[in-house]
Amino acid sequence: MLVNRFCLLDKTMMNIGSAMYLSASIFDHACKPNCYISFDGKNVQIRALVDMPNFSYSKCRISYTDPVCSVTSRRENLYKKWFFWCDCSFCHDEGRVKFENTIKCENVNCQAPVTVPEMSRWKRAAWQQKATTNGEQQKETTKDEQQKTWGNEIQRKPSTEEKQRDKQQQNGKQQRDNQRQEEEEEEPPACSVCNCPVSDLAIRQYQLAVTFTKEKLSTMSEENPTLESCLEILEKQDNFSSMNVWRVRTTDFAFNACVYNGCWIRALTYGEENLCGMRYYYGSEHPTLGLFLFKLGKAKIYFKEFRDGIRCLEEAEPHVVNGLGPNHPIVEDLRLTSLMANEDIEICLERRIAAANKRQMEITAKENNVFNYKRELEKIFKYTSPVA
């Protein structure tokens, strides 16, 4: 039930429960899907986002998770909930990985994005060492207690299995020591523009901020985000670059919270700030990008920025129609919003002037064609007349 269920969405794309569809459960996952799920009442609809020659259901892929997430977190989430490790092209895209965990360069005159590890090596090594030490101490304590309880004063020879286990523990400890030594010798990350190295303090602050972000976002739903919590997270992410995946995800939560609560001026600010990140992580064909552009266009129209708003709506419409279908209520709302924006006096005047200029160009082109035709006829008559 947990593996094959679908989140049931209403007409406004809000999650209202879970449902089981046996036929739809055959579709596998891809971090860059070629199909999209929508609902018409209780009926699930899965539409292809791209043309697929030699169609077969084995080629259809849907996304089980949100693409705006780091590779490590996304793969761990898929393993915990669906019991497989994703191995798609997105998970091996080194360019995306470099952008996912970036901070601003500490050089004030540079501020270029610098890639840092999502989980710092020094912290992971410390945790592994602590866990191993605690485990070995616990094993030794348990063994001593057992010997005292059983009253084994006679020293017995270790069995073959115990020898093998002790050997594996020693080999594992040696490998961890070697790995820790390599990590200590590894050079810290540095800016690719000005070669300014990232300090250990900046890396620690980044790791704490990412941990704080994950904890806060896990308690919020995408359908009803808390604006106060989003502002608190964004304050912690002060040194994150604009393309950092956790910054993009948090800003999207804050954008939706502002839209749902009617804070249009903040929504416009967050939307414009997050536009490049949403384009990059969702791609040009994902319907979620169309929904984002639709809400951003609404915010622009609310502040009388009709030209920019109409451009956002025109860009959003094909993505939304492709993912949700031409008769979905959101598509109808998008078209109605575009129609209302086009009724603005300045927009109507610009449209009339553009139409008049187009007609004038057609008339001019037609006259030029007639004039050129007459000149050609005059040349023909000149060289074919008896006098000539």
N, C-alpha and C positions, 0 to 999 in steps of 0.2 A: 504493500500500500504506500509506504513512504517513498520507495524508489520510483514507482510508476505514476504517481499522482500528478495532476496539473493544478496550478493555481488558477481558480476560476475568476475571471475578470468581468466587470459590468461594462456598461456603455461608455463610461468615462475612464476605462482602464484601471479601475480600482480593484484591489484584491478583496473578494467577498467570501472566499472559502476554497475548498479543495474538491476535486472531482477526478474520477477514474475513467479513462477511455482506453479500452483494450487495443483498438486499432491504432490509435495515435501513439501508443507506448512503444511501437516498433522503431520509432525514429531515434537515431543515435545523436550524440553530442558533437559539436564543433565550436571552438571559441570564436570562429568566424563563420556563422551559419549561412546556408543558402536558402533556408526556409524560415518562416515566421508564423507564430501562433496567435490567433485572435479568436474571439467568441461572438457568436450570434445567439444570445439567450443562453441556453444550455448546450448548444451545438458548438463543437470545437472546429475551427477552420485553420488549415495549414496551407499557406501559399508559398510558392517558390519566388525567391527574390531575383534570381538570375535564370537565364535560359539554360536548360540542360539537354544537350543532344543525347540520343539513345537513352531516354529516360528509364530509370528504375528506382524503386524505393530505397535501394541501398545507397544511392547517391545523395539522398535527402538528409540534411543535418539541421538540427535545431540547437539552440544554445540553452544549456541548463542553468547557466550562471550569467551574471552581468559582466560584459567585457571590460568595464572600467574597474579593474582590480589587478593587483600584481600577479605575476605568473605563479609565484610561490603560494600565495593565499588562494588563488583560483584552483590550483591543482590539489592543494590540501582539502579545500572545500568539496571538490568533486570526489575525492577519495573517501572522505568521511560520510558523505550523503549517498553517493552512487557506487562506491567501492571499485573505482578504477582510476588509474593515473593517466591523465590526458597527455597525448603525444602528438598534437596537431602542429601545424606550421607556426601558429601564433605563439605557442609555448617555446619554440626554438628561434624566434625572431630576436636576434641580438639587438637590433636597433630599437625595438620597443622596450626591451629590458633596460637599456641604457637610459631611456626617458622615464621609466616608471618610478625610479627612486633617485631623484635629483634634488639638489639644494642649490641656492644661489651661491656663487663664488664669494668667499670672504673678502676678496679685494673689492673695495667700494667702487673703484673706477671700472670694474669689469662686470660683476653680477651675472656672468654667464652660468648656465646650468652645469653642475658637476655631479657625476654619478657616484653614489655611495651604496654600499650593500644594504639590502633591506634588513637583514639580521647581521649586525657587526660580528666579524670573526672572533674578536677578542671576547665578546659576550657569550657567543656560542661555545667557545672553548672553555670559558669559565664555568658555564652551566654544565657542560659535559663532565668536566673534572669534578665539580661538586657532586653531581649525581653519581658518578662512578665511585668517588670516595665514600659517600654515604651508603651506597650499595655494598661495597666491600666491608665497611665497618659493620653493617647490619648482618651480613653473612657470617663474619667472624664471631659476632656476639651470639647469633643463633646457634652456631656450631658449638661454642663454649657452653652455652646453657644446656644443649642437648647432651653433651658429654657429662656435665654435672648431674643432669636428671637421670640419665641412664646408668650412672655410676661406672663409667668405663675407665677404671684406673689403669687397665692394661692398654698399652699403646698398640693399636692395630696398624697393619700396613694399609696404605691407601690403595683403593681399587683402581682398575684400569680407567674407568670412567672419570674418577676424581682426578687422576693424573692428566687425562686429556683435557678436562675442564680447567684445571690450574694452568696448563700450557696455553690454552686459548685466552685465558685472562691475562697472562703475561704478554702474549703477542698483541692483544688488544691494547694493553697499557703502553707497550712500546710504540704501536702505531699512533696512539693519541699523543704521546710525547713528541714523536717526529712531526706530526701534523701541527702541534702547538708551536714547535720550533720554527717550522716553515711560515706559519702565520705571523709570528713575531718578526721574522726577517722580511716579510713582504712589505713593500713600500706603500705608504698611505695614498689614498686617491688624491689626485691633483687636477686643477682646472686645465682643460685642453687649450684654452686661449692664452692665459697669462702664466700658466704653470704654477699657480699659487697652491700649495698643499693644503688639504683639509685637516684642521686640527682635530685631536681626539675629543676635545670638548664639543665641537660641532657635531661630530658623529654620535656621541652619547646623547646630545640634545635631540638629534634627529630620531634616534631609536626610541627614546622616551615619547616623543611626539607621535610616532607611528603607532606605538603600543596604546597610547591614550586614544588615538583616532579609532583604532580597531574596536576598543572596548566601548566607546561611545556610539559608534555606528551600529554595532551589534544589538544595541538596545532600542534602535529606532527602525521604523518601517518606512519603506520608500513612499508609501501611500499617505503617511501622516508624519512627516519629519518635524522635529522640534527645532524652532528657529533659535532659541536660546542656546541649546546644545551645539548647534552648528556654528554659531558665533564664537562659542568657547573653543571649539576645535580649531577654527580658522585663526584664532589668536595664537594658539600653540604652533601653528604651521607658518609662522612669520618668515622663516628662512627657507621655506619650500619654493621651488621654481613653479611657474605657472603650468608646466607640463607634467609635474609630478602626479602620478596616478591617484594618490590619496588626496592631494589638493583638488584635483578635478572631481573626484567622487564627492568630497565634502561640499564643494561649491555647488555641485548639482543638487545635493540635498537642501542646501540653503536656498537655492533658486526656486525649487519646488515649494519649500515652506513659505517663501514670500508670495508666490503665485496663489497658493491655497488660502493664505491669510489676507490677500489684497494689498500687500506692501509692494506696489508696482515699481516705485523708484529703486528700491533695493533689488527687486527682481531684475530690472533692466541692467543695473550695475553688475550683478553676478552673472547674468546671461552673456553680456558682452565680454566679460573677463574670461568666461569659460568656453567661448565658442570654438577657439582653436583646439583646445583639449578634447572637446566632444567630437569634433570632426576627426581628430587623429585616432582616438580609441574606438569609436564606433564604426568608422569608415563611411564611405559615401553612399552605401546601399542599405544601411540599417534603418528600419522604420523608427527606432527610438530617436535617431538624429532628427528625423522629420517632426516627431512630436516636440522635441526640444525647440526646433526652429519655429514651430507653430506658436508655442508659448512665448518665445522671444519676440515674434512678430506682434503678438497681442500686446505685449508690454510696450513696444515702440508705438503702436497705434494709440494706446492709452495716452501717451504723451505727445500726440499729434505729429509723430515722425512717420507720416504716411508712406513716403517713398521707401524708406528703409524697411518699414513693416510689410509693405506689399512685396518687396523683394524676398524677405524671409518666408512669407506665405507661398509665393510662387516656387521657391526652392523646396519647401516642405511638402507641397501637395503630391508630387509624384511618389515620394518615399512613403507617405502615409497611405495613399491609394494602393500602392503595390503591396503593402504589408497588411492592411486592414480591409481592403476591398472598397469599391466605389460607393457602396450604399451604407457604410458605417456611419453612426451618428457623429463621430469626430470629424470625418471628411465633410459632412454636411455643415458642421459648425465652422470648419475652416473656410469653406467656400462662402458662407454667409458673412464671415468676418472680412474676407477679401472684397466681397461686393460692397459692404458698408464703407470700407476704406476707400474704394474707388469712387464713391459718391462725394468725396470731399471736393470743394469748389476748385481748389488749385489743381488737384489731380484731373478733374474733368476738363479744366481749361488747357492743361498740358496735353491731355489726350486729343482734344479738338485741334490744337495747334499742330501736333504731330500728324494727325490725319490730313489736315490741310496741306502741310508740307509734302506729305506723301503724294497727294493728288497733284500738287504743282509739279513735283518731279516727274510724275507719269506724263503730264501734259507736255512738259518741256522735252522729255525723251521722245514723245510721239512727234512733236513738231520738228525735232532734229532729224528724226528718221524720214519725215516727209521732205524736209529741205535737202537732205543728202540724196534722196531718190530723184528729186527734180534736177539736181546738179548732174547726176549720172545720166539722166535722159538728155540734158543739154549737150553733154560731151558726145553722146552717141549720135545725136542729130548733127552736130558740128562736123564730125569726121565722116559721116555718111551722106551729106548733102551734095548735090551736083556741082555747086560752085566750088566746094573744096576739092 
